[in-house]
Each structure stands twice: as structure tokens, then as C-alpha cells.
Amino acid sequence: MFIMFSISALAETNRHPFDLPEAEAELFSGYNVEYSAMGFELFFLGEYANMLLMSALTTILFLGGWLPPFDILIFTAIPSTVWFSFKMCIGVTFFIVMRAALPRFRYDQLTASGWKVFFPLSLSWLFLTVSLLITFNWLPA
């Protein structure tokens, strides 16, 4: 689920492998021509705020949130806000590295991966989770 969430977060933030609206407009130099000064700055800050939000969600859902990775005295002495910020920085670094490392997808490749890979995987994960909850009677009362 972490891998599916990370790829979906890349697609949601319109980062480089999934920046399809931007790629289409690159024939005319993209949104850089349409917006200038403060308009472009707000557009740019909105993209990076979305990256921070997705990094925060990844930290909360998969990386343990504000808790240290090990229950050792050295790690527990560090404040929880530092741990949360450190894990968010790892998430933002992931976004930046993926922009540099991955090629851009075409529309048909993105649609095929969504419907033929991610949708069946997420449904099978849902059915597996529900069947385990019902089999071992772990459903809440």
C-alpha cells in the first residue's frame, strides 16, 4: 500500500512523471508564459504546499507520524516535532528525486496503469483485509 500511495501522491501533486497538463502546454513554454510575478509565485507555492501535504499524510499513515523509529533513550530525547519534520523532509526529498529520475508518462500509459494495475491491486487489498477481519473475528463491536 505504501508504494501505491507514493505513486498516487506523485500523480496527485502533478510532479514530473505525471505532469500531463504541463507537458501538453510545453509547446508554447507552458504556464510560465501565462502567469507572471505573483500569479506564478502563488501557482508555484501551491504545488509545493501540495507536496508538503502529501509528505505529511505519508508520514502519518506509513512512517509512524511523530514517533521515533526505535524506543532508545537517544531517540526519545529528540522532540516529536523534529521527528515529524525529519520524516516530512524525507518525503519531500522523495518527490524531488523522482522528478529527476523518472521519465514522463503518456496519457494512455497513465490510464492503463490506473485501471489495469492500481484498481485491481487496491480492490484485492480491500478484499484481503475484509476477509482477514471476518475470518479472525477482528471486527470492532
ABEGO torsion letter per residue (X at the ends): XAAAAAAAAAAAAGBAAABAAAAAAAAAGEAAAABBEAAAAAAAAAAAAAAAAAAAAAAAAAAGEABBABBBAAAAABBAAAAAAAAAAAAAAAAAAAAAABBBBBAAAAAAAAAAAAAAAAAAAAAAAAAAAAAAGABBX
